[in-house]
Amino acid sequence: MSGPGAVYAAGAVCWRLIDGRMHVLLIHRTVHGDITIPKGKVDPGETLPVTAVREIEEETGLAIALGVPLGVSEYPMPNGKAKIVHYWAAEVLPEHILRSTFVPNGEVAALEWVTIKKARTYLSYAPDVEIIDAFARLVTQGITSTFAIIALRHAKATPPHDWSGPDATRPLNERGVTQAAALVGTVSAWAPQRIFTSSATRCVTTVAPLSAATGVPFKRTDLISQDAWEQGTSDVRHNVGKRVRARKTAVLCSHGPVLPDILREIALATGSPVTQQLGNAAALAPSGFSVVHLSTDNPSAGILAIESHPPTL
């Protein structure tokens, strides 16, 4: 169905436990008089994760972080163009509720927390029900709270033949500096709580804007540096193992040759099969990243999903 002129949008199934029961958030739209999952169209220059977070906040007043991807809805609009909507799950914590800025407005008249069973009957559109069903399958498997390990390749650096100093000191070039700044909004959609970077200058300067924007300090480590990897002194397993045990969303910024080991060690640390998907997720261009989703309650349930995001510049 998708083709020229397709309209892209993004949203999330916001969820929380109320009296021990799973509830999801639906919005009653003012003008349309319908009930939907919160979502909205991509603004110029936005990535889909940024759209999802922005639209959730605009429609519900909730500043959330994205969780596991739930799928894509595609359907025709009245004008004949295809609308393609990407969805994630998003856990709503008590502090999110306390900081909510929602008041009824010209776009959204009301918010309603309902059980999954009620959501299926309340929703006005079948594609929304399919997304709720995808979320329900995770709930049935006992998978709700998740965290992510974000494997990030450093932004574009000065080529080795143009640099006379040690390789670890090669800086980002002009494009790389722009890429590092452009990463901030998209990676922030998962609200990383930890940032780890190879000690190489090109990695440190890639995550510096993200650290400044989020207030999360970055930590340098030789364990995932290219120099250590080439010398056989790296310890990707140790670093990845600590991230899995911590169960907090973390960014690992490293190098093209090291990324396959990072993805492989995430799989081994969670009892996941080493598949071609891992290889694809590691084959990142400069400033590209892959988000590996894991269960907070039981990381050994394995990798739940991997989503890769190419450079935007």
C-alpha positions in Angstrom: 0.0 0.0 0.0 2.8 2.4 0.8 4.1 4.6 -2.0 4.7 8.2 -3.1 3.0 10.6 -0.7 2.6 8.2 2.1 2.1 9.9 5.5 4.3 8.7 8.4 3.3 8.8 12.0 4.3 7.4 15.4 2.8 6.7 18.8 2.8 4.4 21.8 0.7 2.1 23.9 1.2 3.8 27.3 0.6 1.3 30.1 0.6 1.1 33.9 -0.7 -1.3 36.6 -3.7 -0.1 38.5 -4.8 -2.2 41.5 -2.5 -4.9 40.1 -4.2 -5.0 36.7 -2.7 -4.0 33.4 -4.3 -0.8 31.9 -3.5 1.0 28.7 -4.2 4.7 27.9 -6.7 5.7 25.3 -7.5 9.2 24.1 -11.0 10.6 23.3 -10.4 13.0 20.4 -12.4 16.2 20.4 -13.0 17.0 16.7 -13.2 13.4 15.4 -15.3 12.1 18.3 -13.4 8.8 18.3 -11.2 6.8 20.7 -7.6 6.0 19.7 -4.1 5.1 20.8 -2.1 8.4 21.1 -0.1 9.0 18.0 0.6 11.8 15.4 2.3 12.7 12.2 6.0 13.2 11.7 7.1 16.8 11.7 9.7 17.9 9.1 13.1 16.7 10.1 11.9 14.4 12.8 12.7 10.7 13.3 9.9 8.3 14.2 11.0 7.8 17.8 11.2 11.6 18.3 7.7 11.9 16.9 6.3 9.2 19.2 7.7 10.9 22.3 6.6 14.3 21.3 3.1 13.2 20.3 2.5 11.4 23.5 3.5 14.4 25.5 1.4 16.8 23.3 -1.7 14.6 23.5 -1.5 13.2 27.0 0.8 15.5 28.9 3.0 12.5 29.7 6.8 12.7 29.2 7.6 9.0 28.6 10.5 6.9 27.3 10.0 4.4 24.6 10.1 0.7 25.3 9.9 -2.3 22.9 8.5 -1.7 19.4 5.0 -3.1 18.9 4.7 -3.0 15.1 3.5 -0.9 12.2 -0.1 -0.1 11.1 -0.7 0.8 7.5 -4.0 1.9 6.1 -5.5 4.2 3.5 -6.6 7.7 4.4 -9.7 9.3 2.8 -7.5 11.1 0.3 -6.2 7.7 -0.9 -2.7 8.1 0.5 -1.3 5.5 2.8 -0.8 6.3 6.5 2.0 4.3 8.1 2.2 4.4 11.9 5.0 3.0 14.0 4.3 2.1 17.6 6.2 1.3 20.8 5.2 0.3 24.3 5.8 3.0 27.0 5.6 2.3 30.7 4.0 5.2 32.6 5.5 5.5 36.1 3.9 7.3 39.1 6.3 10.3 38.6 5.1 10.6 35.0 1.5 10.9 36.2 2.5 13.5 38.8 4.2 15.6 36.2 1.5 15.3 33.6 0.4 18.6 32.0 -2.8 17.4 30.3 -6.0 19.5 30.3 -8.9 18.9 27.9 -8.2 20.8 24.7 -9.3 21.3 21.1 -7.5 18.1 20.1 -8.0 15.7 23.0 -11.1 15.9 25.2 -10.3 13.2 27.7 -7.8 10.4 28.7 -9.0 7.0 29.9 -7.1 4.2 31.5 -8.8 0.9 30.6 -8.0 -2.8 30.7 -6.8 -4.5 27.5 -10.1 -6.3 27.2 -12.0 -3.0 27.3 -9.6 -1.3 25.0 -10.4 -3.8 22.3 -14.1 -2.8 22.4 -13.6 0.9 23.0 -11.2 1.6 20.2 -12.7 3.1 17.0 -10.3 1.6 14.5 -9.2 -2.0 13.8 -5.5 -1.1 13.2 -5.4 0.2 16.8 -6.9 -3.0 18.1 -4.1 -5.0 16.3 -1.5 -2.9 18.1 -3.2 -3.6 21.4 -3.2 -7.3 20.6 0.6 -7.1 19.9 1.1 -5.5 23.4 -1.3 -8.1 24.9 0.9 -10.9 23.6 3.9 -9.5 25.5 1.8 -9.2 28.7 0.7 -12.8 28.3 4.4 -13.8 28.1 5.1 -11.9 31.4 7.1 -9.2 29.5 6.1 -5.6 30.4 9.0 -3.6 31.9 12.0 -3.5 29.5 15.3 -1.8 29.2 17.6 -1.4 26.2 21.3 -1.5 25.3 21.9 0.9 22.6 24.9 0.0 20.5 26.2 3.2 18.8 28.9 3.6 16.2 30.8 6.8 16.5 30.1 9.6 14.1 32.1 10.3 11.0 35.8 10.9 11.8 38.8 12.4 10.1 40.2 9.6 7.8 43.4 7.9 9.1 45.4 9.1 6.0 44.5 12.7 7.0 45.7 12.3 10.6 49.3 12.1 11.7 48.6 11.4 15.4 47.7 8.2 17.2 44.5 6.6 15.8 42.7 7.0 19.1 43.0 10.8 18.9 41.4 11.1 15.5 38.6 13.7 15.8 35.2 13.9 14.2 35.2 15.8 11.0 32.7 18.5 10.3 30.0 16.1 9.2 30.6 14.0 12.3 30.1 16.9 14.6 26.8 17.6 12.9 25.9 13.9 13.2 26.7 13.8 16.9 24.3 16.7 17.5 21.6 15.1 15.4 21.7 11.9 17.4 20.6 13.6 20.6 16.8 13.7 20.0 16.5 10.2 18.7 18.6 8.4 21.3 16.9 10.4 24.0 13.6 8.9 23.1 14.7 5.8 25.1 15.9 8.0 28.0 19.3 6.3 28.6 20.4 6.2 32.2 24.0 5.3 31.5 26.4 6.3 28.7 29.6 4.4 28.1 32.1 5.2 25.4 35.3 3.9 24.0 38.2 6.1 25.2 38.9 7.1 21.5 38.4 10.8 20.9 35.9 10.1 18.0 33.7 8.1 20.4 33.9 10.6 23.3 32.9 13.5 21.1 30.1 11.5 19.6 28.3 11.1 23.0 29.3 14.4 24.5 26.2 16.3 23.1 23.9 13.4 24.3 25.4 13.6 27.7 25.0 17.4 27.9 21.4 17.2 26.7 20.3 14.4 29.1 22.5 15.3 32.1 23.8 11.7 32.1 27.6 11.7 32.5 29.5 9.5 30.1 32.2 7.1 31.3 35.2 6.3 29.1 36.4 2.7 28.9 39.2 1.0 27.0 37.3 -2.3 27.2 35.3 -1.4 24.0 38.0 0.6 22.2 39.3 -0.3 18.8 42.9 -0.1 20.0 42.3 -2.7 22.7 40.3 -4.8 20.3 43.1 -4.9 17.8 45.7 -5.6 20.5 43.5 -8.4 22.0 43.1 -6.6 25.4 39.5 -5.6 25.0 36.8 -7.1 27.3 33.5 -6.6 25.6 32.0 -9.5 27.6 32.7 -7.8 31.0 31.2 -4.5 29.9 28.1 -6.0 28.3 27.6 -8.3 31.3 27.6 -5.4 33.7 25.0 -3.6 31.5 22.7 -6.6 31.5 23.0 -7.1 35.3 22.3 -3.4 35.9 19.0 -3.6 33.9 19.1 0.1 33.0 19.0 1.5 29.5 22.5 2.3 28.5 24.4 3.6 25.4 27.6 1.8 24.4 29.5 3.9 21.8 32.2 2.0 20.0 33.8 1.2 16.6 32.7 -0.6 13.5 35.0 -3.6 14.1 33.9 -3.9 17.8 30.2 -3.7 17.3 29.7 -7.3 16.1 31.3 -8.4 19.4 29.0 -6.1 21.4 25.9 -7.5 19.7 27.1 -11.1 20.1 27.9 -10.6 23.8 24.4 -9.2 24.4 23.0 -12.3 22.9 25.2 -14.7 24.9 24.5 -12.7 28.1 20.8 -13.2 27.7 20.7 -16.8 26.3 19.7 -15.6 22.9 20.6 -17.3 19.6 23.3 -15.7 17.6 21.5 -15.0 14.3 22.0 -13.0 11.1 19.8 -10.3 12.6 22.7 -9.6 15.1 25.1 -9.3 12.2 22.8 -6.9 10.5 22.3 -4.8 13.6 26.1 -4.5 14.0 26.6 -3.3 10.4 26.1 0.3 11.2 27.3 3.4 9.3 29.0 6.1 11.3 26.5 7.6 13.8 24.0 4.7 13.2 22.8 2.7 16.2 20.9 -0.4 17.2 18.5 -0.7 20.1 18.4 -4.1 21.7 15.4 -4.6 24.0 15.5 -6.8 27.0 13.1 -7.7 29.8 13.8 -5.9 33.1 12.3 -8.7 35.2 14.0 -11.5 33.3 16.8 -10.6 30.9 17.4 -14.3 30.3 14.1 -14.4 28.4 16.4 -13.3 25.6 16.4 -10.4 23.1 12.8 -9.2 22.7 13.5 -7.0 19.7 16.2 -5.2 17.8 15.7 -2.0 15.9 18.4 -0.3 13.9 18.5 3.4 13.1 20.7 4.7 10.2 22.3 8.1 10.3 20.0 11.0 9.6 22.8 13.0 8.1 
